[in-house]
Amino acid sequence: MVFDPPRVTKQTRDYVLIHYCESEASRQLVVLIASVLKSIATNPSLDPGYFHKASILQQLMQQSLSQVANRPLNPSREVDAREARKGLYHTIELMAASRFGPPGVYLKILRKAAPVFRRALSGPLNEHVHLPTVLLHPEPNIRHYPVMDILFSMVSGLPTNVKYDTSWHSETTNYALLLDDKSHLGMSWLNGLPDQLVVILARINALSEDDRGDADSEMVQNIEESLRELDMKIEEYSCLSHSASEPQGAVPRAWCRVAYIYLYLSVCGADASDARIIHAQEDILKIANTCKPSLQLDTHLCGCMLFAGIVTSKPDERRSILIRLGNLPENASSNSCFRTLIRSLQDLWARVDTENRPAEWNDYRLALIRVTRDV
């Protein structure tokens, strides 16, 4: 479900028309994608043929990605990048369909797309991808890949499939556009995450992958300052647009709180009893409970509810989180990504309750390993 459909109506129409008219093979793929997305828009569990159609789409797209990844490099990086970009067409739709499958399917797609994504960008292939610049790329499938790579890494505990450079080169690029003003579409139309927050999450993710447990206090303070600045801008936008209690205002605010929880748990080594984490968890639940209930809201708050759940100890709050997550259409399949995450939460809760202690980041990672091992 798209977070803010009106923002991409024209672009979506143009995108569909271009690929529909490109060739017969492209036309058939567009028709298949339309059928898959139509099922997603209603409820895949109501369409007996959904998983078959989604499987065909996954096979076709993975085949295409493999062909591009295995193609010899063109001597011209510019030509090679242009050809690689074609291999990423429709990966937004492919990943949307994969939300309803097991985590392994999603991971396989990210891994297959990683070398294609890297080739689709200019510059030496052995360099880290400069994330702020990529998020300003005109091609939406290029902008989309790192967002999903980073989010999947956060919820799975696995390393990102691409290494990112999150530094700001303000002397050459106008990163003010990452705030998604009218001159830049960004990716928040799809999932509600401001692009600037994606960069911050990537920075936290890179620190957490170091697994040192002794994060530099200056780095942590810089991230906290970036989050405070972004939070203020989101609040200002919500007040101006009167959307504080609507998904357009609520979801970005909740994701900022997720960043705090992720930072303190995975980088600083804090546990669920930390006052900063408690404050962020309370804010997420308050946002979820004070907004007008809707499927759109819960779909885009599900990642926030997951992170809040990791550090939630009160039984009534846990039940509320399970109900909100359990009612999502993504739970139609017993081995879906979302069902796996719910089981991981329950496993974590059982362990920390038995041991009578607050949850830590390692508890969540171990719960994921246990649950996915048993699938």
Beta strands, then each sheet from edge to edge (+ up, - down):
strand 1: 129-130
strand 2: 164-165
sheet 1: 1+ 2+
end
